[in-house]
C-alpha cells in the first residue's frame, strides 16, 4: 500500500475506480447481509442444539460452511471496494476456495494473504521442502499449528490448524512422495467435505459441542426426513451453492468492470435491498481475529 501512496495518480479522483469500488462494495455487502447473516440464523441455533438429528446436524455444518465464506469474502470485497474509492488496490483474498481439488489448492484460494504470510513467514524459514521428506512434513504441521494459534488462544483453533496440517501432510505424501492422482470431481468433493468437517471444530464453543455435532452427523439418534420442506431455507442453500460454484469472486470483476447503466442499477439495487435487511447488529466473524 505504501508504494501506492507515493504515486501522484493516487491523489487524484478517478471516476472509474470509484464506480468499480462502489460496485464491489455493494456485492460484498450483499454477501454479508443477504447471505451470511441468514446462514447464521441456521448455524447458530444448530450448534447450540445438536441433539442427534442427522439432517439438522448436516444442515448446521453446511450453513456455517456457507456463512463463514460469505461473511469473510463479503468483508474482503467491501474492503477492496473502499480501497478503490481512494485509488488503492488491496490484494485479493479469495478465489473460489470451495472448488479446490485438494487441501493445498484450498489454501491457495482461501484467505490468500494469510496463506502467503504462513508460507513466507513460517514455512520457508523453517526450511520448507528443502530439508528432507520427514522434516518437510513436520514443517507443514508446525506451520498450521501456528495458523491455529493465529486465530485465537483456544485449543479448538489449534486442533483446527492441526487438522489442516495433517491433511496437507497426507496430500504431500499422496501426490509428491507416492505420485498418485485422483479424478478432479471426487477430489473436489473430498476436499470440500474435509473443509466442512473441520469448520465444526473451528466454530464450536468447546470440544463437547463439537463432539455432539459430529455424533449427530455420523451416529444420529434420528434419521427421519422432515414432514415438510422449508422452501426459504432450501432456496437459500441453492442460491449460496450457485454463487459459490458459478460466480467469480467480486474482486475479479474489477479487472473487467465497465461503468455501464446496468452495473449502476445493480449496485443501487444491492445497496438498497441490503439496507432494508440491515436491521440488527451483526458483526463480521473475522472481527474476532
KEKE-3310 file (N, C-alpha, C; in steps of 0.2 Angstrom, whole numbers, plus 5000, padded with zeros to 4 digits):
npx = (5004:5010:5018:5009:5003:5013:5012:5007:4995:4987:4982:4973:4955:4947:4935:4932:4938:4931:4918:4919:4923:4912:4903:4909:4910:4896:4892:4900:4894:4881:4883:4887:4875:4864:4866:4876:4872:4859:4862:4868:4858:4853:4865:4869:4859:4859:4871:4870:4860:4862:4856:4857:4850:4851:4849:4847:4860:4869:4864:4867:4881:4884:4878:4886:4898:4894:4891:4903:4911:4904:4903:4917:4922:4913:4917:4930:4928:4921:4931:4940:4933:4931:4944:4947:4940:4948:4958:4967:4973:4969:4975:4969:4959:4952:4948:4937:4937:4930:4930:4941:4954:4961:4968:4980:4977:4966:4971:4978:4968:4959:4958:4970:4980:4984:4988:5000:5007:5010:5017:5029:5033:5034:5034:5044:5056:5057:5063:5055:5053:5065:5072:5073:5061:5054:5056:5051:5037:5035:5037:5026:5016:5020:5018:5004:5000:5004:4996:4983:4984:4986:4973:4967:4968:4964:4961:4953:4955:4968:4967:4960:4969:4979:4972:4971:4984:4988:4980:4987:4999:4996:4991:5003:5011:5003:5003:5016:5026:5022:5016:5003:4987:4970:4954:4947:4934:4929:4940:4937:4925:4929:4938:4930:4921:4930:4935:4922:4919:4930:4927:4918:4925:4931:4921:4914:4910:4916:4925:4916:4904:4907:4910:4897:4890:4897:4894:4880:4880:4886:4883:4868:4854:4841:4835:4825:4816:4811:4794:4789:4795:4806:4805:4811:4823:4829:4829:4839:4850:4852:4854:4866:4875:4875:4880:4893:4898:4897:4899:4911:4923:4920:4930:4937:4930:4933:4944:4938:4928:4915:4909:4893:4876:4868:4877:4877:4863:4862:4871:4865:4853:4857:4863:4852:4842:4850:4852:4838:4837:4846:4845:4849:4862:4876:4890:4906:4912:4926:4931:4934:4947)
npy = (4994:5006:5010:5013:5025:5034:5037:5049:5048:5042:5052:5059:5061:5047:5043:5030:5021:5024:5021:5007:5003:5006:4997:4984:4985:4985:4972:4964:4969:4964:4950:4948:4953:4948:4935:4928:4932:4927:4913:4912:4912:4899:4891:4896:4892:4879:4874:4876:4867:4853:4839:4825:4823:4819:4826:4839:4841:4840:4850:4861:4861:4863:4875:4884:4883:4889:4901:4907:4908:4918:4928:4932:4933:4943:4953:4955:4959:4971:4979:4979:4986:4999:5003:5005:5017:5026:5025:5014:4999:4984:4968:4953:4941:4929:4915:4907:4896:4884:4876:4870:4857:4850:4850:4858:4866:4872:4881:4889:4897:4901:4914:4921:4930:4927:4914:4917:4924:4914:4905:4912:4918:4908:4894:4893:4899:4889:4879:4874:4864:4859:4851:4838:4823:4820:4831:4840:4837:4839:4852:4857:4853:4861:4874:4875:4872:4884:4893:4889:4895:4908:4912:4912:4911:4897:4879:4873:4880:4877:4863:4864:4870:4860:4849:4854:4854:4841:4836:4842:4836:4822:4824:4829:4817:4808:4815:4820:4811:4798:4800:4799:4801:4809:4809:4824:4827:4818:4822:4836:4835:4827:4836:4847:4841:4838:4851:4856:4848:4851:4864:4863:4861:4873:4882:4878:4881:4874:4858:4848:4852:4851:4838:4833:4838:4831:4818:4818:4819:4808:4797:4796:4799:4801:4799:4802:4809:4827:4832:4842:4853:4867:4880:4892:4890:4880:4886:4896:4889:4883:4895:4900:4889:4890:4903:4901:4891:4895:4909:4921:4928:4943:4953:4949:4955:4968:4970:4968:4977:4989:5005:5004:5007:4996:4991:5001:5001:4988:4990:5000:4993:4982:4988:4995:4985:4977:4987:4987:4975:4977:4977:4973:4971:4964:4957:4955:4939:4938:4948:4944:4940)
npz = (5000:5004:4993:4984:4989:4986:4973:4961:4954:4964:4972:4965:4960:4953:4942:4937:4945:4957:4953:4951:4964:4972:4966:4969:4983:4985:4981:4990:5002:5001:5000:5014:5021:5015:5013:5022:5035:5035:5034:5046:5055:5054:5057:5070:5081:5078:5082:5095:5098:5094:5094:5090:5078:5062:5049:5054:5059:5049:5041:5049:5049:5036:5034:5042:5035:5023:5029:5034:5023:5015:5024:5027:5014:5009:5018:5014:5000:5002:5009:4998:4989:4995:4996:4982:4980:4985:4976:4979:4978:4985:4990:4982:4991:4990:4980:4973:4984:4988:4977:4976:4972:4980:4997:4998:4987:4991:5001:4993:4988:4998:5010:5005:5008:5021:5019:5011:5020:5030:5022:5018:5030:5040:5035:5025:5032:5041:5034:5024:5010:5008:5017:5017:5017:5029:5038:5030:5031:5044:5045:5039:5048:5059:5054:5052:5065:5071:5063:5068:5081:5078:5075:5088:5106:5109:5111:5102:5090:5088:5086:5075:5066:5066:5061:5047:5045:5046:5035:5024:5025:5022:5009:5003:5005:4997:4984:4981:4986:4983:4971:4967:4959:4958:4951:4946:4950:4961:4969:4972:4979:4990:4996:4999:5008:5019:5023:5027:5038:5046:5049:5059:5071:5072:5074:5085:5102:5112:5115:5119:5113:5099:5098:5100:5089:5079:5082:5080:5066:5062:5070:5072:5082:5076:5060:5052:5039:5037:5040:5031:5018:5021:5011:5010:5017:5009:4997:5000:5002:4990:4982:4988:4985:4971:4968:4974:4966:4953:4951:4948:4960:4968:4968:4957:4947:4945:4936:4924:4924:4919:4919:4917:4913:4917:4927:4936:4940:4946:4957:4964:4967:4975:4986:4991:4994:5003:5014:5018:5025:5035:5050:5062:5074:5068:5068:5059:5057:5057:5064:5076:5075)
capx = (5000:5014:5021:5004:5003:5018:5010:5003:4988:4983:4979:4968:4949:4946:4928:4931:4939:4925:4912:4921:4924:4905:4901:4912:4907:4889:4892:4902:4889:4875:4885:4886:4869:4858:4868:4880:4868:4854:4865:4870:4851:4853:4870:4870:4855:4861:4877:4868:4855:4863:4854:4856:4846:4855:4848:4849:4867:4872:4862:4870:4888:4884:4876:4891:4902:4892:4891:4910:4913:4901:4905:4924:4923:4910:4921:4936:4926:4920:4937:4943:4929:4933:4951:4947:4937:4954:4963:4971:4971:4971:4976:4963:4959:4948:4947:4933:4941:4926:4931:4948:4954:4965:4969:4985:4974:4961:4975:4980:4962:4956:4962:4976:4985:4986:4992:5006:5011:5012:5022:5035:5035:5035:5036:5050:5061:5058:5066:5051:5053:5072:5076:5071:5054:5051:5057:5046:5030:5035:5036:5019:5012:5021:5015:4997:4999:5004:4990:4978:4986:4985:4966:4965:4971:4959:4963:4949:4958:4974:4965:4958:4975:4982:4968:4973:4991:4988:4978:4992:5004:4993:4991:5010:5013:5000:5004:5023:5030:5019:5015:4996:4982:4963:4950:4945:4927:4929:4945:4934:4920:4933:4941:4925:4919:4935:4934:4916:4920:4935:4924:4914:4929:4933:4915:4911:4912:4920:4925:4909:4899:4910:4908:4890:4888:4900:4890:4873:4881:4889:4879:4862:4848:4836:4837:4819:4815:4806:4787:4788:4801:4806:4807:4815:4830:4831:4831:4845:4856:4853:4857:4873:4879:4876:4885:4900:4901:4897:4900:4918:4924:4918:4936:4940:4926:4936:4948:4934:4922:4914:4903:4888:4869:4866:4881:4874:4857:4864:4875:4860:4848:4860:4864:4845:4840:4854:4850:4832:4838:4851:4840:4851:4869:4878:4897:4909:4916:4934:4932:4937:4954)
capy = (5000:5012:5012:5016:5031:5038:5039:5055:5047:5040:5058:5062:5057:5043:5041:5023:5017:5025:5016:5000:5002:5005:4990:4978:4986:4983:4965:4962:4970:4959:4944:4948:4954:4944:4928:4926:4933:4922:4906:4912:4910:4892:4888:4897:4888:4872:4872:4876:4862:4847:4833:4818:4823:4818:4831:4846:4842:4842:4857:4866:4861:4866:4883:4888:4882:4894:4908:4909:4910:4924:4933:4934:4935:4949:4958:4957:4963:4978:4982:4981:4992:5005:5005:5008:5024:5031:5023:5010:4992:4979:4961:4948:4936:4923:4913:4901:4891:4878:4872:4867:4850:4847:4855:4863:4871:4876:4886:4894:4900:4904:4918:4920:4934:4923:4909:4919:4925:4907:4902:4916:4920:4902:4888:4894:4900:4883:4875:4872:4857:4858:4848:4831:4822:4820:4837:4844:4836:4842:4860:4858:4853:4867:4880:4875:4873:4892:4895:4889:4900:4915:4913:4914:4907:4891:4873:4871:4883:4873:4857:4865:4870:4853:4845:4856:4852:4833:4835:4844:4830:4817:4826:4829:4810:4806:4817:4821:4806:4792:4802:4797:4807:4807:4812:4831:4828:4816:4826:4842:4833:4825:4842:4851:4838:4839:4858:4857:4844:4855:4870:4861:4862:4880:4886:4875:4884:4869:4851:4844:4854:4849:4830:4832:4839:4825:4812:4818:4819:4801:4792:4800:4796:4801:4800:4803:4815:4831:4832:4847:4857:4874:4882:4898:4888:4876:4891:4900:4884:4883:4901:4900:4885:4893:4908:4898:4887:4898:4916:4923:4932:4950:4956:4948:4959:4975:4970:4969:4982:4994:5009:5004:5009:4990:4990:5006:4999:4983:4992:5003:4988:4978:4993:4997:4979:4976:4991:4985:4969:4978:4979:4971:4971:4958:4958:4950:4933:4939:4953:4940:4938)
capz = (5000:5004:4987:4980:4992:4983:4966:4960:4952:4970:4975:4960:4960:4947:4942:4935:4951:4962:4951:4952:4971:4974:4963:4973:4989:4985:4980:4997:5007:5000:5003:5021:5024:5012:5013:5028:5041:5035:5036:5054:5058:5054:5060:5077:5085:5076:5086:5102:5100:5090:5098:5087:5072:5056:5044:5057:5061:5042:5039:5053:5047:5029:5035:5044:5030:5019:5032:5035:5017:5013:5029:5026:5007:5008:5021:5009:4995:5005:5010:4992:4986:4999:4994:4976:4981:4986:4971:4982:4976:4990:4987:4983:4997:4989:4973:4973:4988:4989:4971:4976:4971:4986:5003:4996:4982:4995:5005:4988:4986:5004:5014:5002:5011:5027:5016:5009:5026:5033:5018:5018:5037:5044:5032:5022:5037:5044:5029:5018:5007:5007:5022:5018:5017:5036:5040:5026:5034:5051:5044:5037:5054:5063:5051:5053:5072:5072:5060:5073:5087:5075:5076:5095:5111:5110:5109:5096:5085:5087:5084:5068:5062:5066:5056:5041:5044:5044:5028:5020:5026:5018:5002:5001:5004:4991:4977:4979:4988:4980:4964:4965:4957:4958:4946:4949:4953:4968:4973:4974:4984:4997:4999:5002:5014:5024:5025:5031:5044:5050:5052:5065:5077:5072:5076:5091:5108:5116:5112:5120:5107:5093:5098:5100:5082:5075:5084:5077:5059:5060:5074:5074:5085:5072:5053:5049:5035:5039:5037:5026:5016:5022:5005:5011:5019:5003:4992:5002:5001:4982:4980:4990:4981:4964:4969:4976:4961:4946:4950:4950:4966:4966:4967:4950:4942:4945:4930:4918:4926:4915:4922:4912:4917:4921:4933:4941:4943:4950:4963:4968:4970:4980:4992:4994:4997:5009:5019:5021:5029:5040:5055:5069:5075:5065:5067:5055:5060:5057:5069:5082:5074)
cpx = (5004:5017:5015:5002:5008:5017:5006:4996:4983:4979:4974:4961:4949:4939:4927:4932:4934:4919:4913:4921:4917:4902:4903:4910:4900:4888:4894:4897:4883:4877:4885:4879:4863:4860:4871:4875:4862:4856:4867:4864:4850:4859:4871:4865:4856:4867:4875:4863:4856:4862:4852:4852:4851:4855:4849:4856:4871:4870:4866:4878:4888:4882:4882:4897:4901:4893:4898:4913:4910:4902:4912:4925:4919:4914:4927:4934:4924:4926:4941:4940:4931:4940:4951:4944:4943:4960:4969:4969:4974:4971:4970:4964:4956:4948:4944:4936:4937:4926:4938:4948:4958:4966:4974:4982:4969:4965:4978:4974:4959:4961:4969:4982:4988:4991:4999:5011:5014:5017:5029:5037:5036:5037:5043:5056:5062:5062:5062:5052:5061:5076:5075:5064:5051:5051:5052:5039:5030:5034:5029:5015:5013:5018:5008:4995:4999:4998:4984:4978:4984:4977:4963:4968:4965:4962:4959:4952:4965:4973:4963:4964:4979:4979:4970:4980:4992:4985:4983:4998:5002:4993:4998:5013:5010:5002:5012:5027:5028:5017:5008:4992:4975:4959:4947:4939:4927:4934:4941:4929:4924:4936:4936:4922:4924:4935:4928:4917:4925:4932:4920:4918:4931:4927:4913:4914:4917:4920:4919:4904:4901:4908:4901:4887:4890:4895:4883:4874:4883:4885:4873:4857:4842:4838:4831:4819:4810:4799:4786:4795:4801:4809:4812:4823:4833:4833:4838:4851:4858:4856:4864:4877:4880:4881:4892:4903:4902:4899:4908:4918:4923:4924:4939:4936:4929:4940:4944:4928:4921:4908:4897:4881:4867:4870:4879:4868:4858:4867:4869:4855:4851:4861:4857:4842:4844:4853:4843:4833:4843:4848:4843:4859:4872:4886:4900:4913:4923:4936:4935:4944:4958)
cpy = (5006:5015:5015:5023:5036:5040:5045:5054:5044:5046:5061:5058:5053:5040:5033:5019:5018:5021:5009:4998:5002:4999:4984:4979:4983:4975:4962:4963:4965:4952:4943:4948:4949:4937:4925:4927:4928:4915:4906:4910:4903:4889:4890:4893:4880:4869:4872:4870:4856:4841:4827:4818:4824:4824:4838:4847:4843:4848:4862:4867:4865:4874:4887:4888:4888:4901:4911:4912:4917:4930:4936:4936:4942:4955:4960:4961:4970:4982:4984:4986:4998:5007:5008:5015:5029:5029:5018:5003:4987:4972:4957:4943:4929:4922:4907:4895:4884:4874:4869:4860:4846:4852:4860:4868:4875:4882:4891:4899:4904:4908:4919:4925:4931:4917:4911:4921:4919:4904:4906:4918:4914:4896:4888:4895:4893:4878:4873:4865:4855:4854:4841:4829:4823:4827:4842:4843:4839:4849:4862:4858:4859:4873:4881:4875:4881:4895:4895:4894:4907:4917:4915:4909:4901:4885:4871:4874:4879:4867:4858:4866:4864:4849:4847:4854:4845:4832:4837:4839:4824:4818:4826:4822:4807:4808:4818:4815:4799:4794:4799:4803:4804:4811:4819:4831:4825:4820:4832:4840:4831:4831:4846:4848:4839:4846:4859:4854:4848:4861:4869:4863:4869:4884:4884:4880:4880:4862:4847:4846:4851:4841:4829:4833:4833:4819:4812:4817:4811:4795:4795:4796:4796:4803:4801:4809:4820:4830:4837:4851:4864:4877:4888:4895:4884:4881:4895:4895:4884:4889:4902:4895:4887:4898:4906:4894:4890:4905:4917:4927:4939:4954:4955:4953:4966:4975:4971:4974:4987:4998:5010:5006:5002:4989:4995:5004:4993:4985:4995:4998:4984:4982:4994:4991:4977:4980:4990:4979:4971:4981:4977:4971:4964:4959:4953:4945:4935:4945:4950:4939:4944)
cpz = (5000:4997:4982:4982:4988:4976:4966:4959:4958:4973:4971:4960:4953:4947:4941:4941:4956:4960:4953:4960:4974:4972:4968:4980:4990:4985:4987:5002:5007:5002:5010:5024:5022:5012:5020:5034:5041:5037:5043:5057:5059:5058:5068:5082:5084:5081:5093:5104:5095:5094:5094:5081:5066:5052:5047:5058:5054:5040:5043:5051:5040:5030:5037:5039:5025:5022:5032:5029:5015:5018:5027:5019:5006:5012:5017:5003:4997:5006:5003:4988:4989:4997:4987:4976:4981:4981:4974:4981:4982:4987:4987:4988:4996:4981:4972:4977:4988:4983:4971:4975:4976:4991:5001:4991:4986:4998:5000:4986:4992:5008:5012:5005:5017:5025:5014:5015:5030:5029:5019:5025:5041:5041:5029:5026:5040:5040:5023:5016:5005:5012:5023:5019:5024:5039:5037:5029:5040:5050:5043:5044:5059:5061:5053:5060:5074:5069:5065:5079:5084:5076:5083:5100:5113:5108:5103:5090:5083:5084:5076:5063:5061:5061:5049:5039:5042:5037:5023:5020:5021:5011:4999:5000:4998:4985:4976:4980:4984:4973:4962:4963:4958:4953:4950:4952:4960:4972:4976:4980:4991:5000:5002:5008:5020:5027:5029:5038:5049:5053:5058:5071:5077:5075:5083:5097:5113:5113:5113:5114:5101:5092:5097:5093:5078:5076:5080:5069:5057:5064:5076:5077:5081:5065:5049:5045:5038:5036:5031:5024:5018:5016:5005:5013:5013:4998:4994:5001:4994:4980:4982:4986:4974:4964:4970:4970:4954:4945:4952:4956:4963:4964:4960:4945:4941:4938:4924:4919:4921:4918:4918:4917:4920:4927:4939:4944:4948:4957:4967:4971:4976:4987:4995:4998:5003:5015:5022:5026:5035:5046:5062:5068:5073:5064:5062:5059:5062:5061:5075:5081:5073)
residu = (UNK:UNK:UNK:UNK:UNK:UNK:UNK:UNK:UNK:UNK:UNK:UNK:UNK:UNK:UNK:UNK:UNK:UNK:UNK:UNK:UNK:UNK:UNK:UNK:UNK:UNK:UNK:UNK:UNK:UNK:UNK:UNK:UNK:UNK:UNK:UNK:UNK:UNK:UNK:UNK:UNK:UNK:UNK:UNK:UNK:UNK:UNK:UNK:UNK:UNK:UNK:UNK:UNK:UNK:UNK:UNK:UNK:UNK:UNK:UNK:UNK:UNK:UNK:UNK:UNK:UNK:UNK:UNK:UNK:UNK:UNK:UNK:UNK:UNK:UNK:UNK:UNK:UNK:UNK:UNK:UNK:UNK:UNK:UNK:UNK:UNK:UNK:UNK:UNK:UNK:UNK:UNK:UNK:UNK:UNK:UNK:UNK:UNK:UNK:UNK:UNK:UNK:UNK:UNK:UNK:UNK:UNK:UNK:UNK:UNK:UNK:UNK:UNK:UNK:UNK:UNK:UNK:UNK:UNK:UNK:UNK:UNK:UNK:UNK:UNK:UNK:UNK:UNK:UNK:UNK:UNK:UNK:UNK:UNK:UNK:UNK:UNK:UNK:UNK:UNK:UNK:UNK:UNK:UNK:UNK:UNK:UNK:UNK:UNK:UNK:UNK:UNK:UNK:UNK:UNK:UNK:UNK:UNK:UNK:UNK:UNK:UNK:UNK:UNK:UNK:UNK:UNK:UNK:UNK:UNK:UNK:UNK:UNK:UNK:UNK:UNK:UNK:UNK:UNK:UNK:UNK:UNK:UNK:UNK:UNK:UNK:UNK:UNK:UNK:UNK:UNK:UNK:UNK:UNK:UNK:UNK:UNK:UNK:UNK:UNK:UNK:UNK:UNK:UNK:UNK:UNK:UNK:UNK:UNK:UNK:UNK:UNK:UNK:UNK:UNK:UNK:UNK:UNK:UNK:UNK:UNK:UNK:UNK:UNK:UNK:UNK:UNK:UNK:UNK:UNK:UNK:UNK:UNK:UNK:UNK:UNK:UNK:UNK:UNK:UNK:UNK:UNK:UNK:UNK:UNK:UNK:UNK:UNK:UNK:UNK:UNK:UNK:UNK:UNK:UNK:UNK:UNK:UNK:UNK:UNK:UNK:UNK:UNK:UNK:UNK:UNK:UNK:UNK:UNK:UNK:UNK:UNK:UNK:UNK:UNK:UNK:UNK:UNK:UNK:UNK:UNK:UNK:UNK:UNK:UNK:UNK:UNK:UNK:UNK)
# end
